[in-house]
């Protein structure tokens, strides 16, 4: 099951990751979700942060679907690349082409892996509240599956 997901998504399991930065366009949905997921799965074991090409505003739909998964995203404050010390991370994972371009630009002269994991951009999403929530859940679940393929929990006890 996990092996086919890895092959299908082109994601190779990571080794020895101690710090990771997630990036997207405005740091309100995709990168914020990924940051929160890693903090919950690997508390105190992997330093993680997130940012956007430009910081946006909190997103109520993102907060709602993360709450459904038992993760509190309500205190997340979106920030941009310029708000961080990007030389600190082992890996930068970008969820948008714009964020990946920025990650490549800032890591030219530092030892940091960069990955681009395309994940749906929900900006400008139309539809009923339930249709929007369904789209946000799909993004949350896509990111969660990618993270589980990339960082297997074999050495993680319970939780």
N, C-alpha and C positions, 0 to 999 in steps of 0.2 A: 504494500500500500504506500508507504512513505517513499520507497525506492522509485516507483513509477511517478509519483508526484515530483520528485527531484528531477528525474529525467525529463518529464513533461515541461517543467518550469525552467529547466536549465540551471537549477540551483544546486551547488555542491556544498555539502556540509562543511561548516567552518571548524577551525581548530585554533585553540589558544587566543580567542578574542577576549580582550579585557575592556575595550572601550569602543563604542559604536555611535556614530551620528547618523540620524535619519533626516532626509531633506526632501522637501517638495516645494510647491509654489508659494504657499502662504502660512504653512506650519499650523494649520487649524484642524486638519482632518487626518490625512494619510500619515505624515511623519509624526504627528502628535499621538496617533493611535499606536504606531509601532514603538515609540519610546515608552509609552505606558505599559504595553504588553511585555517588553523586555524587563522593565522594572518589577513587574509582578512575577514573572517567571524566574528571574535570576536576581532576587533582592540582595544587594551588597556584593554580588559576584561579577557583574558586568556594568561598568559605568556607561550610561547612555544619555543622550540628549537629542534634541531635534531642532530644526530651523527651516525657514523658508527662504526663497530667493528674496522675497519681500515679506515682512511679517503682516499677517492679517488680523482678524478678530476671532474670538472664540466662536465655535460653531455648535449650536444647540442640538442639531441632529447627531453630530459626532459624540457629544456628551451623552445623549440618550442611548445610542446603540452600544456604547462602551459600558454604560451603567447596566444594560441588559446582560453583559458578559461579566459583571461583577468588578468592573474597573472604573475608578473615579477619575474622570478627565476634567472635572469642573474647575480645578485650580490651575490648569495649564494656561500659560501666558505665551502666545505666539511671539517668536523672535526671528531675526534674520541671520544670515551668515555673518554679517558684520558685528553681531552681538557675541560671537563665540571666538575661542582660540582653537582654530581648526587643525593646528599642528599636533594636537594632543591625541587624536583618535587613531585606532588601528584600522578602522573601516568606515567609509561613508557610503551609505545606501541611499540612492535617490529614487523617488517614485515618479518623477517627471523629467522630460528631456531638458527643460530649463535648469532644474536643480542639478542634474547630472553634468551639464556643461559647466556650471559654477563649481561643482566639486572637482572636476578635472582641472579647471583653471587654478584653484587654490592648492591642489596637491602636486603640482608639477615638480616641485623641489623638496617634497617631504616623503617619507616612507609611510604611505597610507594607501590601502586598497580602496578602489571605488567600484561600486556596482550600480547598475541601473535596473531596477525591477519595475517595469511598467505596471501601474495600477490605475484603474479608472479615476479620472478627475471629475469630481462632482460639482465643480463650479458651474453655475447657471442651470443646475438641475431643475426641471419643471415637473409638475404633477401634484397629486394629492399628498397629504402628509404620509399616508401609508405607503404610497409608491416611493416617496423619497426615503423613508425609513428602510424600505426593502433594498434600495440601492446602497445606502450607507452600510447596511448589514452585509451586503455582498462584498463591499470594499473591506470592511473589518475582517470578514472571514478569509478573503484572499490574502490579506497581509498576514493574518495569523497562520495560514497554511504555509506561506513562504518562510516565515520565521521558524516554524517548527521543522521544516526541511533543512533550513540553514543552520539552526542551533538545536540539534537533538538533545533531549533531556536525559540521556542515558546515565549521566553521573549525578543527576539531580534526585535527591531522595523523594520525599513526598512534597506535593504542592506544586 
